[in-house]
Amino acid sequence: MKNYCEKKGIAFDDFAKPDRGTEMIHFIGKDIIYFHTLFWPAMLEFSGYKTPDQVNVHGFITVSGDKMSKSRGTGIDPLRYLELGMNPEWLRYYIAAKLNANVEDIDFDPDDFLARVNSDLVGKYINIASRCAALSASLTVS
């Protein structure tokens, strides 16, 4: 967040102060609940920064049923993903669509990813374009 503020010319210290009225929501993994709900808020409080208004906890992301691991080669390399020309929004959408209110692991499956992106994103855009084209054609005929 501090890096983002620097790039956008926002004074991070002013932005993160408690009296600023900024809502702060943390998204964390299930393995760090204790730290992020006990120690981190205390550290923020006593250093003069805003504490989180809400902490959302999610499970781990597995890849084809296996826990992500660099040594085992099971994971999603974001730079490689981009090198392949893949849209980062597709990956964000896919993961967000699989999240729910439960603290449970979600699985990234390449075949499911492809099917969901094609069905939910590409298919819906084509459907909207098709409907707009039909509507446009009927309006120009009248």
Order of alpha helices (4+ residues) and beta strands (2+ residues): alpha-alpha-beta-alpha-beta-beta-beta-alpha-alpha-beta-alpha-alpha
